C-alpha cells in the first residue's frame, strides 16, 4: 500500500519536488544580506581660504544591505563618503550627517547605518608663516671633538595651514644628523620635519646644514715652580 502511494504518479511527484526546491533556492538567493565596509571620506568644494583644523576619521564604518552578488569586496571597493563643503563660507564648526545621500553605493545596495553617524569639522582661515629651522643631531662627536657651530640654509621655511595651528609653531626641526664621523666640517642635505600633521611646507624640499667641529685642547698643568718674592 505504501509502495503504491510512492510509485503512483512518481514522475509528477519528482517534478513537483524539484520545482519546490528550485523555488526555495530562488527565494533564499534573493534574500538581502548585511555586511560592512570601511569607506574613505572625500571632501568636495572645499573653500579656497579655509582649512580643516580638527582631527577627523580617515574612514567611516558603513553597515550596508543588499543582494549577495552586490556585496563582494570588488563591488564595494569604490564606496566613498562624500562631504560637500560648498555651503561653508566662514571659520567655525560644521556638523555633517552621514546618510544615504552622501554615500556612493552600488545599485541595489542600501545604507543601514554609519559609524560614526556624524562628522564634525572645525575650519580655520589658511595662513602662511616663516618658521626658523633648527638642526637635530643624532649621536655624539668623536672623542676629543665638540660641536662648535652650525649654519642652516635657508634658515627659515614657509609653512601653510590652519591659523591657530600655524601660530603655535615656533620652530621646525630637521631629520636627525649623524655628526659622529665629522672631525672638522661637513654639509648635510636633510628634510624638515613638521610636528603638526595639519601644517605643511609651502614648497617641500630639503635644507642645507653645515656643521663645524673643533678639537678639544686640554690645558696641562705647568710643572715649573713659582718664584715667590718677598
Number of C-alpha atoms within 10 A of each C-alpha: 5 7 7 9 9 10 10 11 10 12 10 10 13 11 11 12 12 12 12 12 12 12 12 12 11 11 10 10 13 13 10 16 15 15 13 17 18 18 21 16 17 13 12 11 11 16 16 9 14 21 22 19 22 15 11 12 11 10 16 20 17 23 16 20 19 20 17 15 12 18 23 11 10 8 14 19 14 12 17 20 24 18 18 14 14 11 10 15 13 12 16 14 14 13 10 14 14 21 15 14 11 15 19 17 21 15 10 12 20 17 19 15 16 22 13 13 13 13 15 13 17 17 22 21 18 21 17 17 17 15 18 17 21 18 22 14 15 11 11 14 18 15 10 11 17 18 19 12 11 15 14 19 13 12 15 16 21 14 20 19 25 24 19 13 18 21 13 9 17 10 14 20 18 21 18 15 16 14 21 14 11 19 19 14 15 14 14 15 16 17 15 21 15 17 12 13 11 16 20 18 16 13 10 12 11 16 20 17 22 16 21 17 19 16 14 11 8 7 6 6 6 7 6 6 6 7 6 5 4 3
